Amino acid sequence: RFPSPPGHEGEHLDAFLDLLSSDGVDVFLVMLPDFYGTFLSHLSEDRYEEEWRRIAQKHDSVQLVNFNDPARFDLKNHLLFKDGGYGRISSHLNSQGALILTRQLAEILNDR
């Protein structure tokens, strides 16, 4: 279950993003990939992404980049992850997975 959006923490995040926007700073909110079994175990993943997208859309200079998407990152490739699986609430990239993600993120930043 995805918890309610944060109260005071969310207000502080919004204020911080407002400040960065007013200074012309581009911000990328990055959702990291989960191994496919872990991804499928998150029943509220869509709601979680919606909340981050809502936060990003309130600020002109904020962009959400979701790597926890099978169309964007190879979530089924167990060789890219240290752990994770069905019923597990988290997973972590190994060094090879982190390198691939870093390269993809660098391409996004270069295109900006």
ABEGO torsion letter per residue (X at the ends): XBBBBBBAAAAAAAAAAAAAAAAGBBBBBBBBBBBAAAAAABAAAAAAAAAAAAAAAABAABBBBBABBAAABBAABAAABABEEBGBABBBBBAAAAAAAAAAAAAAAAAX
